[in-house]
Amino acid sequence: MSKYDALWEHVRQRGEQSLKLTFEEIQDILGIPIDHSFLKYKKELTDYGYQVGKISMREQTVIFSQID
């Protein structure tokens, strides 16, 4: 079990083609702040039918995209 499972499940349950979440929203979902380990764990999301798209440090957002 990954510390990001709750986030991956949230993205899957939303069922949207593309979903943009702020770092703050992600922290609310996880109960912990997003950190550099996110880059390591993001590949897990493909098991849920999604992938991590653009990560904007300036806007502090992450875009999640459904895999075709």
mmCIF file of the N, C-alpha and C atoms, coordinates in Angstrom:
data_MODEL
# 
_entry.id   MODEL 
# 
loop_
_atom_site.group_PDB 
_atom_site.id 
_atom_site.type_symbol 
_atom_site.label_atom_id 
_atom_site.label_alt_id 
_atom_site.label_comp_id 
_atom_site.label_asym_id 
_atom_site.label_entity_id 
_atom_site.label_seq_id 
_atom_site.pdbx_PDB_ins_code 
_atom_site.Cartn_x 
_atom_site.Cartn_y 
_atom_site.Cartn_z 
_atom_site.occupancy 
_atom_site.B_iso_or_equiv 
_atom_site.pdbx_formal_charge 
_atom_site.auth_seq_id 
_atom_site.auth_comp_id 
_atom_site.auth_asym_id 
_atom_site.auth_atom_id 
_atom_site.pdbx_PDB_model_num 
ATOM 1   N N  . MET A 1 1  ? 0.838   -1.189 0.000   1.00 0.00 ? 1  MET A N  1 
ATOM 2   C CA . MET A 1 1  ? 0.000   0.000  0.000   1.00 0.00 ? 1  MET A CA 1 
ATOM 3   C C  . MET A 1 1  ? 0.878   1.246  0.000   1.00 0.00 ? 1  MET A C  1 
ATOM 4   N N  . SER A 1 2  ? 0.527   2.164  -0.870  1.00 0.00 ? 2  SER A N  1 
ATOM 5   C CA . SER A 1 2  ? 1.283   3.399  -1.039  1.00 0.00 ? 2  SER A CA 1 
ATOM 6   C C  . SER A 1 2  ? 0.626   4.542  -0.267  1.00 0.00 ? 2  SER A C  1 
ATOM 7   N N  . LYS A 1 3  ? 1.428   5.503  0.138   1.00 0.00 ? 3  LYS A N  1 
ATOM 8   C CA . LYS A 1 3  ? 0.858   6.661  0.829   1.00 0.00 ? 3  LYS A CA 1 
ATOM 9   C C  . LYS A 1 3  ? -0.002  7.509  -0.106  1.00 0.00 ? 3  LYS A C  1 
ATOM 10  N N  . TYR A 1 4  ? 0.069   7.237  -1.396  1.00 0.00 ? 4  TYR A N  1 
ATOM 11  C CA . TYR A 1 4  ? -0.721  7.989  -2.377  1.00 0.00 ? 4  TYR A CA 1 
ATOM 12  C C  . TYR A 1 4  ? -1.973  7.248  -2.840  1.00 0.00 ? 4  TYR A C  1 
ATOM 13  N N  . ASP A 1 5  ? -2.259  6.068  -2.304  1.00 0.00 ? 5  ASP A N  1 
ATOM 14  C CA . ASP A 1 5  ? -3.425  5.290  -2.735  1.00 0.00 ? 5  ASP A CA 1 
ATOM 15  C C  . ASP A 1 5  ? -4.732  6.072  -2.640  1.00 0.00 ? 5  ASP A C  1 
ATOM 16  N N  . ALA A 1 6  ? -4.913  6.849  -1.585  1.00 0.00 ? 6  ALA A N  1 
ATOM 17  C CA . ALA A 1 6  ? -6.154  7.628  -1.425  1.00 0.00 ? 6  ALA A CA 1 
ATOM 18  C C  . ALA A 1 6  ? -6.312  8.636  -2.565  1.00 0.00 ? 6  ALA A C  1 
ATOM 19  N N  . LEU A 1 7  ? -5.211  9.226  -2.996  1.00 0.00 ? 7  LEU A N  1 
ATOM 20  C CA . LEU A 1 7  ? -5.258  10.173 -4.115  1.00 0.00 ? 7  LEU A CA 1 
ATOM 21  C C  . LEU A 1 7  ? -5.578  9.453  -5.413  1.00 0.00 ? 7  LEU A C  1 
ATOM 22  N N  . TRP A 1 8  ? -4.931  8.330  -5.661  1.00 0.00 ? 8  TRP A N  1 
ATOM 23  C CA . TRP A 1 8  ? -5.183  7.592  -6.899  1.00 0.00 ? 8  TRP A CA 1 
ATOM 24  C C  . TRP A 1 8  ? -6.651  7.154  -6.960  1.00 0.00 ? 8  TRP A C  1 
ATOM 25  N N  . GLU A 1 9  ? -7.179  6.700  -5.839  1.00 0.00 ? 9  GLU A N  1 
ATOM 26  C CA . GLU A 1 9  ? -8.575  6.267  -5.784  1.00 0.00 ? 9  GLU A CA 1 
ATOM 27  C C  . GLU A 1 9  ? -9.513  7.450  -6.014  1.00 0.00 ? 9  GLU A C  1 
ATOM 28  N N  . HIS A 1 10 ? -9.179  8.595  -5.459  1.00 0.00 ? 10 HIS A N  1 
ATOM 29  C CA . HIS A 1 10 ? -9.983  9.811  -5.655  1.00 0.00 ? 10 HIS A CA 1 
ATOM 30  C C  . HIS A 1 10 ? -10.039 10.185 -7.135  1.00 0.00 ? 10 HIS A C  1 
ATOM 31  N N  . VAL A 1 11 ? -8.898  10.164 -7.789  1.00 0.00 ? 11 VAL A N  1 
ATOM 32  C CA . VAL A 1 11 ? -8.841  10.497 -9.221  1.00 0.00 ? 11 VAL A CA 1 
ATOM 33  C C  . VAL A 1 11 ? -9.680  9.499  -10.014 1.00 0.00 ? 11 VAL A C  1 
ATOM 34  N N  . ARG A 1 12 ? -9.552  8.220  -9.723  1.00 0.00 ? 12 ARG A N  1 
ATOM 35  C CA . ARG A 1 12 ? -10.314 7.193  -10.438 1.00 0.00 ? 12 ARG A CA 1 
ATOM 36  C C  . ARG A 1 12 ? -11.814 7.372  -10.222 1.00 0.00 ? 12 ARG A C  1 
ATOM 37  N N  . GLN A 1 13 ? -12.219 7.632  -8.999  1.00 0.00 ? 13 GLN A N  1 
ATOM 38  C CA . GLN A 1 13 ? -13.640 7.779  -8.693  1.00 0.00 ? 13 GLN A CA 1 
ATOM 39  C C  . GLN A 1 13 ? -14.257 9.005  -9.351  1.00 0.00 ? 13 GLN A C  1 
ATOM 40  N N  . ARG A 1 14 ? -13.481 10.043 -9.527  1.00 0.00 ? 14 ARG A N  1 
ATOM 41  C CA . ARG A 1 14 ? -14.002 11.233 -10.225 1.00 0.00 ? 14 ARG A CA 1 
ATOM 42  C C  . ARG A 1 14 ? -14.366 10.884 -11.667 1.00 0.00 ? 14 ARG A C  1 
ATOM 43  N N  . GLY A 1 15 ? -13.594 10.001 -12.291 1.00 0.00 ? 15 GLY A N  1 
ATOM 44  C CA . GLY A 1 15 ? -13.915 9.485  -13.615 1.00 0.00 ? 15 GLY A CA 1 
ATOM 45  C C  . GLY A 1 15 ? -13.832 10.488 -14.748 1.00 0.00 ? 15 GLY A C  1 
ATOM 46  N N  . GLU A 1 16 ? -13.155 11.574 -14.544 1.00 0.00 ? 16 GLU A N  1 
ATOM 47  C CA . GLU A 1 16 ? -13.044 12.615 -15.566 1.00 0.00 ? 16 GLU A CA 1 
ATOM 48  C C  . GLU A 1 16 ? -11.896 12.320 -16.526 1.00 0.00 ? 16 GLU A C  1 
ATOM 49  N N  . GLN A 1 17 ? -12.037 12.779 -17.760 1.00 0.00 ? 17 GLN A N  1 
ATOM 50  C CA . GLN A 1 17 ? -10.993 12.606 -18.770 1.00 0.00 ? 17 GLN A CA 1 
ATOM 51  C C  . GLN A 1 17 ? -9.701  13.293 -18.322 1.00 0.00 ? 17 GLN A C  1 
ATOM 52  N N  . SER A 1 18 ? -9.860  14.499 -17.774 1.00 0.00 ? 18 SER A N  1 
ATOM 53  C CA . SER A 1 18 ? -8.728  15.279 -17.289 1.00 0.00 ? 18 SER A CA 1 
ATOM 54  C C  . SER A 1 18 ? -9.160  15.962 -15.987 1.00 0.00 ? 18 SER A C  1 
ATOM 55  N N  . LEU A 1 19 ? -8.283  15.966 -15.021 1.00 0.00 ? 19 LEU A N  1 
ATOM 56  C CA . LEU A 1 19 ? -8.604  16.518 -13.710 1.00 0.00 ? 19 LEU A CA 1 
ATOM 57  C C  . LEU A 1 19 ? -7.414  17.328 -13.219 1.00 0.00 ? 19 LEU A C  1 
ATOM 58  N N  . LYS A 1 20 ? -7.681  18.561 -12.795 1.00 0.00 ? 20 LYS A N  1 
ATOM 59  C CA . LYS A 1 20 ? -6.633  19.430 -12.270 1.00 0.00 ? 20 LYS A CA 1 
ATOM 60  C C  . LYS A 1 20 ? -6.883  19.638 -10.783 1.00 0.00 ? 20 LYS A C  1 
ATOM 61  N N  . LEU A 1 21 ? -5.906  19.303 -9.967  1.00 0.00 ? 21 LEU A N  1 
ATOM 62  C CA . LEU A 1 21 ? -5.991  19.486 -8.521  1.00 0.00 ? 21 LEU A CA 1 
ATOM 63  C C  . LEU A 1 21 ? -4.841  20.362 -8.049  1.00 0.00 ? 21 LEU A C  1 
ATOM 64  N N  . THR A 1 22 ? -5.117  21.198 -7.066  1.00 0.00 ? 22 THR A N  1 
ATOM 65  C CA . THR A 1 22 ? -4.052  22.013 -6.476  1.00 0.00 ? 22 THR A CA 1 
ATOM 66  C C  . THR A 1 22 ? -3.297  21.166 -5.453  1.00 0.00 ? 22 THR A C  1 
ATOM 67  N N  . PHE A 1 23 ? -2.092  21.608 -5.114  1.00 0.00 ? 23 PHE A N  1 
ATOM 68  C CA . PHE A 1 23 ? -1.324  20.924 -4.078  1.00 0.00 ? 23 PHE A CA 1 
ATOM 69  C C  . PHE A 1 23 ? -2.130  20.894 -2.773  1.00 0.00 ? 23 PHE A C  1 
ATOM 70  N N  . GLU A 1 24 ? -2.871  21.973 -2.485  1.00 0.00 ? 24 GLU A N  1 
ATOM 71  C CA . GLU A 1 24 ? -3.671  22.044 -1.262  1.00 0.00 ? 24 GLU A CA 1 
ATOM 72  C C  . GLU A 1 24 ? -4.793  21.005 -1.281  1.00 0.00 ? 24 GLU A C  1 
ATOM 73  N N  . GLU A 1 25 ? -5.458  20.849 -2.427  1.00 0.00 ? 25 GLU A N  1 
ATOM 74  C CA . GLU A 1 25 ? -6.511  19.834 -2.542  1.00 0.00 ? 25 GLU A CA 1 
ATOM 75  C C  . GLU A 1 25 ? -5.935  18.431 -2.354  1.00 0.00 ? 25 GLU A C  1 
ATOM 76  N N  . ILE A 1 26 ? -4.761  18.203 -2.931  1.00 0.00 ? 26 ILE A N  1 
ATOM 77  C CA . ILE A 1 26 ? -4.104  16.902 -2.792  1.00 0.00 ? 26 ILE A CA 1 
ATOM 78  C C  . ILE A 1 26 ? -3.766  16.647 -1.327  1.00 0.00 ? 26 ILE A C  1 
ATOM 79  N N  . GLN A 1 27 ? -3.274  17.667 -0.640  1.00 0.00 ? 27 GLN A N  1 
ATOM 80  C CA . GLN A 1 27 ? -2.963  17.523 0.787   1.00 0.00 ? 27 GLN A CA 1 
ATOM 81  C C  . GLN A 1 27 ? -4.222  17.205 1.575   1.00 0.00 ? 27 GLN A C  1 
ATOM 82  N N  . ASP A 1 28 ? -5.340  17.842 1.237   1.00 0.00 ? 28 ASP A N  1 
ATOM 83  C CA . ASP A 1 28 ? -6.603  17.561 1.934   1.00 0.00 ? 28 ASP A CA 1 
ATOM 84  C C  . ASP A 1 28 ? -7.035  16.115 1.725   1.00 0.00 ? 28 ASP A C  1 
ATOM 85  N N  . ILE A 1 29 ? -6.846  15.590 0.518   1.00 0.00 ? 29 ILE A N  1 
ATOM 86  C CA . ILE A 1 29 ? -7.227  14.206 0.206   1.00 0.00 ? 29 ILE A CA 1 
ATOM 87  C C  . ILE A 1 29 ? -6.332  13.220 0.959   1.00 0.00 ? 29 ILE A C  1 
ATOM 88  N N  . LEU A 1 30 ? -5.041  13.507 0.976   1.00 0.00 ? 30 LEU A N  1 
ATOM 89  C CA . LEU A 1 30 ? -4.070  12.588 1.571   1.00 0.00 ? 30 LEU A CA 1 
ATOM 90  C C  . LEU A 1 30 ? -3.891  12.756 3.073   1.00 0.00 ? 30 LEU A C  1 
ATOM 91  N N  . GLY A 1 31 ? -4.100  13.973 3.552   1.00 0.00 ? 31 GLY A N  1 
ATOM 92  C CA . GLY A 1 31 ? -3.818  14.257 4.952   1.00 0.00 ? 31 GLY A CA 1 
ATOM 93  C C  . GLY A 1 31 ? -2.354  14.541 5.206   1.00 0.00 ? 31 GLY A C  1 
ATOM 94  N N  . ILE A 1 32 ? -1.571  14.607 4.136   1.00 0.00 ? 32 ILE A N  1 
ATOM 95  C CA . ILE A 1 32 ? -0.142  14.921 4.210   1.00 0.00 ? 32 ILE A CA 1 
ATOM 96  C C  . ILE A 1 32 ? 0.215   15.831 3.036   1.00 0.00 ? 32 ILE A C  1 
ATOM 97  N N  . PRO A 1 33 ? 1.240   16.662 3.177   1.00 0.00 ? 33 PRO A N  1 
ATOM 98  C CA . PRO A 1 33 ? 1.640   17.511 2.047   1.00 0.00 ? 33 PRO A CA 1 
ATOM 99  C C  . PRO A 1 33 ? 2.307   16.696 0.937   1.00 0.00 ? 33 PRO A C  1 
ATOM 100 N N  . ILE A 1 34 ? 2.127   17.149 -0.282  1.00 0.00 ? 34 ILE A N  1 
ATOM 101 C CA . ILE A 1 34 ? 2.791   16.516 -1.427  1.00 0.00 ? 34 ILE A CA 1 
ATOM 102 C C  . ILE A 1 34 ? 4.289   16.831 -1.322  1.00 0.00 ? 34 ILE A C  1 
ATOM 103 N N  . ASP A 1 35 ? 5.128   15.860 -1.632  1.00 0.00 ? 35 ASP A N  1 
ATOM 104 C CA . ASP A 1 35 ? 6.578   16.075 -1.575  1.00 0.00 ? 35 ASP A CA 1 
ATOM 105 C C  . ASP A 1 35 ? 7.246   15.450 -2.797  1.00 0.00 ? 35 ASP A C  1 
ATOM 106 N N  . HIS A 1 36 ? 8.563   15.456 -2.822  1.00 0.00 ? 36 HIS A N  1 
ATOM 107 C CA . HIS A 1 36 ? 9.298   14.958 -3.986  1.00 0.00 ? 36 HIS A CA 1 
ATOM 108 C C  . HIS A 1 36 ? 9.077   13.471 -4.247  1.00 0.00 ? 36 HIS A C  1 
ATOM 109 N N  . SER A 1 37 ? 8.678   12.723 -3.244  1.00 0.00 ? 37 SER A N  1 
ATOM 110 C CA . SER A 1 37 ? 8.430   11.296 -3.461  1.00 0.00 ? 37 SER A CA 1 
ATOM 111 C C  . SER A 1 37 ? 7.258   11.081 -4.422  1.00 0.00 ? 37 SER A C  1 
ATOM 112 N N  . PHE A 1 38 ? 6.429   12.114 -4.602  1.00 0.00 ? 38 PHE A N  1 
ATOM 113 C CA . PHE A 1 38 ? 5.316   12.032 -5.551  1.00 0.00 ? 38 PHE A CA 1 
ATOM 114 C C  . PHE A 1 38 ? 5.838   11.644 -6.930  1.00 0.00 ? 38 PHE A C  1 
ATOM 115 N N  . LEU A 1 39 ? 6.976   12.167 -7.312  1.00 0.00 ? 39 LEU A N  1 
ATOM 116 C CA . LEU A 1 39 ? 7.552   11.864 -8.623  1.00 0.00 ? 39 LEU A CA 1 
ATOM 117 C C  . LEU A 1 39 ? 7.890   10.381 -8.758  1.00 0.00 ? 39 LEU A C  1 
ATOM 118 N N  . LYS A 1 40 ? 8.302   9.766  -7.660  1.00 0.00 ? 40 LYS A N  1 
ATOM 119 C CA . LYS A 1 40 ? 8.624   8.341  -7.663  1.00 0.00 ? 40 LYS A CA 1 
ATOM 120 C C  . LYS A 1 40 ? 7.360   7.488  -7.737  1.00 0.00 ? 40 LYS A C  1 
ATOM 121 N N  . TYR A 1 41 ? 6.340   7.892  -7.002  1.00 0.00 ? 41 TYR A N  1 
ATOM 122 C CA . TYR A 1 41 ? 5.124   7.090  -6.877  1.00 0.00 ? 41 TYR A CA 1 
ATOM 123 C C  . TYR A 1 41 ? 4.098   7.320  -7.980  1.00 0.00 ? 41 TYR A C  1 
ATOM 124 N N  . LYS A 1 42 ? 4.256   8.380  -8.771  1.00 0.00 ? 42 LYS A N  1 
ATOM 125 C CA . LYS A 1 42 ? 3.227   8.719  -9.757  1.00 0.00 ? 42 LYS A CA 1 
ATOM 126 C C  . LYS A 1 42 ? 2.971   7.607  -10.777 1.00 0.00 ? 42 LYS A C  1 
ATOM 127 N N  . LYS A 1 43 ? 3.934   6.731  -10.998 1.00 0.00 ? 43 LYS A N  1 
ATOM 128 C CA . LYS A 1 43 ? 3.737   5.633  -11.955 1.00 0.00 ? 43 LYS A CA 1 
ATOM 129 C C  . LYS A 1 43 ? 2.675   4.648  -11.481 1.00 0.00 ? 43 LYS A C  1 
ATOM 130 N N  . GLU A 1 44 ? 2.385   4.623  -10.172 1.00 0.00 ? 44 GLU A N  1 
ATOM 131 C CA . GLU A 1 44 ? 1.345   3.753  -9.633  1.00 0.00 ? 44 GLU A CA 1 
ATOM 132 C C  . GLU A 1 44 ? -0.034  4.096  -10.197 1.00 0.00 ? 44 GLU A C  1 
ATOM 133 N N  . LEU A 1 45 ? -0.231  5.343  -10.577 1.00 0.00 ? 45 LEU A N  1 
ATOM 134 C CA . LEU A 1 45 ? -1.527  5.810  -11.040 1.00 0.00 ? 45 LEU A CA 1 
ATOM 135 C C  . LEU A 1 45 ? -1.993  5.084  -12.294 1.00 0.00 ? 45 LEU A C  1 
ATOM 136 N N  . THR A 1 46 ? -1.063  4.562  -13.088 1.00 0.00 ? 46 THR A N  1 
ATOM 137 C CA . THR A 1 46 ? -1.461  3.848  -14.308 1.00 0.00 ? 46 THR A CA 1 
ATOM 138 C C  . THR A 1 46 ? -2.290  2.607  -13.983 1.00 0.00 ? 46 THR A C  1 
ATOM 139 N N  . ASP A 1 47 ? -2.117  2.035  -12.798 1.00 0.00 ? 47 ASP A N  1 
ATOM 140 C CA . ASP A 1 47 ? -2.933  0.893  -12.365 1.00 0.00 ? 47 ASP A CA 1 
ATOM 141 C C  . ASP A 1 47 ? -4.398  1.291  -12.183 1.00 0.00 ? 47 ASP A C  1 
ATOM 142 N N  . TYR A 1 48 ? -4.656  2.585  -12.083 1.00 0.00 ? 48 TYR A N  1 
ATOM 143 C CA . TYR A 1 48 ? -6.006  3.112  -11.895 1.00 0.00 ? 48 TYR A CA 1 
ATOM 144 C C  . TYR A 1 48 ? -6.578  3.696  -13.195 1.00 0.00 ? 48 TYR A C  1 
ATOM 145 N N  . GLY A 1 49 ? -5.828  3.554  -14.294 1.00 0.00 ? 49 GLY A N  1 
ATOM 146 C CA . GLY A 1 49 ? -6.295  4.025  -15.596 1.00 0.00 ? 49 GLY A CA 1 
ATOM 147 C C  . GLY A 1 49 ? -5.994  5.479  -15.887 1.00 0.00 ? 49 GLY A C  1 
ATOM 148 N N  . TYR A 1 50 ? -5.099  6.068  -15.115 1.00 0.00 ? 50 TYR A N  1 
ATOM 149 C CA . TYR A 1 50 ? -4.747  7.477  -15.286 1.00 0.00 ? 50 TYR A CA 1 
ATOM 150 C C  . TYR A 1 50 ? -3.233  7.642  -15.300 1.00 0.00 ? 50 TYR A C  1 
ATOM 151 N N  . GLN A 1 51 ? -2.810  8.823  -15.702 1.00 0.00 ? 51 GLN A N  1 
ATOM 152 C CA . GLN A 1 51 ? -1.401  9.177  -15.631 1.00 0.00 ? 51 GLN A CA 1 
ATOM 153 C C  . GLN A 1 51 ? -1.270  10.615 -15.144 1.00 0.00 ? 51 GLN A C  1 
ATOM 154 N N  . VAL A 1 52 ? -0.130  10.916 -14.566 1.00 0.00 ? 52 VAL A N  1 
ATOM 155 C CA . VAL A 1 52 ? 0.149   12.282 -14.137 1.00 0.00 ? 52 VAL A CA 1 
ATOM 156 C C  . VAL A 1 52 ? 0.648   13.042 -15.354 1.00 0.00 ? 52 VAL A C  1 
ATOM 157 N N  . GLY A 1 53 ? -0.018  14.138 -15.640 1.00 0.00 ? 53 GLY A N  1 
ATOM 158 C CA . GLY A 1 53 ? 0.384   14.983 -16.758 1.00 0.00 ? 53 GLY A CA 1 
ATOM 159 C C  . GLY A 1 53 ? 1.308   16.075 -16.262 1.00 0.00 ? 53 GLY A C  1 
ATOM 160 N N  . LYS A 1 54 ? 0.901   17.295 -16.465 1.00 0.00 ? 54 LYS A N  1 
ATOM 161 C CA . LYS A 1 54 ? 1.726   18.445 -16.097 1.00 0.00 ? 54 LYS A CA 1 
ATOM 162 C C  . LYS A 1 54 ? 1.673   18.718 -14.600 1.00 0.00 ? 54 LYS A C  1 
ATOM 163 N N  . ILE A 1 55 ? 2.848   18.927 -14.027 1.00 0.00 ? 55 ILE A N  1 
ATOM 164 C CA . ILE A 1 55 ? 2.984   19.372 -12.644 1.00 0.00 ? 55 ILE A CA 1 
ATOM 165 C C  . ILE A 1 55 ? 3.505   20.797 -12.705 1.00 0.00 ? 55 ILE A C  1 
ATOM 166 N N  . SER A 1 56 ? 2.717   21.754 -12.221 1.00 0.00 ? 56 SER A N  1 
ATOM 167 C CA . SER A 1 56 ? 3.119   23.160 -12.255 1.00 0.00 ? 56 SER A CA 1 
ATOM 168 C C  . SER A 1 56 ? 3.521   23.613 -10.862 1.00 0.00 ? 56 SER A C  1 
ATOM 169 N N  . MET A 1 57 ? 4.781   23.901 -10.699 1.00 0.00 ? 57 MET A N  1 
ATOM 170 C CA . MET A 1 57 ? 5.266   24.410 -9.419  1.00 0.00 ? 57 MET A CA 1 
ATOM 171 C C  . MET A 1 57 ? 4.802   25.863 -9.236  1.00 0.00 ? 57 MET A C  1 
ATOM 172 N N  . ARG A 1 58 ? 4.716   26.590 -10.314 1.00 0.00 ? 58 ARG A N  1 
ATOM 173 C CA . ARG A 1 58 ? 4.300   27.998 -10.247 1.00 0.00 ? 58 ARG A CA 1 
ATOM 174 C C  . ARG A 1 58 ? 2.843   28.110 -9.798  1.00 0.00 ? 58 ARG A C  1 
ATOM 175 N N  . GLU A 1 59 ? 1.970   27.319 -10.430 1.00 0.00 ? 59 GLU A N  1 
ATOM 176 C CA . GLU A 1 59 ? 0.546   27.346 -10.087 1.00 0.00 ? 59 GLU A CA 1 
ATOM 177 C C  . GLU A 1 59 ? 0.215   26.408 -8.927  1.00 0.00 ? 59 GLU A C  1 
ATOM 178 N N  . GLN A 1 60 ? 1.159   25.541 -8.584  1.00 0.00 ? 60 GLN A N  1 
ATOM 179 C CA . GLN A 1 60 ? 0.986   24.516 -7.557  1.00 0.00 ? 60 GLN A CA 1 
ATOM 180 C C  . GLN A 1 60 ? -0.226  23.643 -7.867  1.00 0.00 ? 60 GLN A C  1 
ATOM 181 N N  . THR A 1 61 ? -0.203  23.088 -9.090  1.00 0.00 ? 61 THR A N  1 
ATOM 182 C CA . THR A 1 61 ? -1.270  22.204 -9.546  1.00 0.00 ? 61 THR A CA 1 
ATOM 183 C C  . THR A 1 61 ? -0.684  20.963 -10.205 1.00 0.00 ? 61 THR A C  1 
ATOM 184 N N  . VAL A 1 62 ? -1.516  19.931 -10.255 1.00 0.00 ? 62 VAL A N  1 
ATOM 185 C CA . VAL A 1 62 ? -1.162  18.690 -10.955 1.00 0.00 ? 62 VAL A CA 1 
ATOM 186 C C  . VAL A 1 62 ? -2.345  18.352 -11.851 1.00 0.00 ? 62 VAL A C  1 
ATOM 187 N N  . ILE A 1 63 ? -2.059  18.001 -13.103 1.00 0.00 ? 63 ILE A N  1 
ATOM 188 C CA . ILE A 1 63 ? -3.095  17.572 -14.023 1.00 0.00 ? 63 ILE A CA 1 
ATOM 189 C C  . ILE A 1 63 ? -2.991  16.047 -14.184 1.00 0.00 ? 63 ILE A C  1 
ATOM 190 N N  . PHE A 1 64 ? -4.120  15.388 -13.994 1.00 0.00 ? 64 PHE A N  1 
ATOM 191 C CA . PHE A 1 64 ? -4.230  13.949 -14.139 1.00 0.00 ? 64 PHE A CA 1 
ATOM 192 C C  . PHE A 1 64 ? -5.040  13.680 -15.399 1.00 0.00 ? 64 PHE A C  1 
ATOM 193 N N  . SER A 1 65 ? -4.596  12.735 -16.235 1.00 0.00 ? 65 SER A N  1 
ATOM 194 C CA . SER A 1 65 ? -5.271  12.430 -17.500 1.00 0.00 ? 65 SER A CA 1 
ATOM 195 C C  . SER A 1 65 ? -5.591  10.952 -17.580 1.00 0.00 ? 65 SER A C  1 
ATOM 196 N N  . GLN A 1 66 ? -6.798  10.672 -18.071 1.00 0.00 ? 66 GLN A N  1 
ATOM 197 C CA . GLN A 1 66 ? -7.208  9.286  -18.260 1.00 0.00 ? 66 GLN A CA 1 
ATOM 198 C C  . GLN A 1 66 ? -6.394  8.690  -19.408 1.00 0.00 ? 66 GLN A C  1 
ATOM 199 N N  . ILE A 1 67 ? -5.969  7.441  -19.238 1.00 0.00 ? 67 ILE A N  1 
ATOM 200 C CA . ILE A 1 67 ? -5.209  6.751  -20.271 1.00 0.00 ? 67 ILE A CA 1 
ATOM 201 C C  . ILE A 1 67 ? -6.196  6.219  -21.301 1.00 0.00 ? 67 ILE A C  1 
ATOM 202 N N  . ASP A 1 68 ? -5.912  6.464  -22.572 1.00 0.00 ? 68 ASP A N  1 
ATOM 203 C CA . ASP A 1 68 ? -6.797  5.998  -23.654 1.00 0.00 ? 68 ASP A CA 1 
ATOM 204 C C  . ASP A 1 68 ? -6.745  4.515  -23.835 1.00 0.00 ? 68 ASP A C  1 
# 
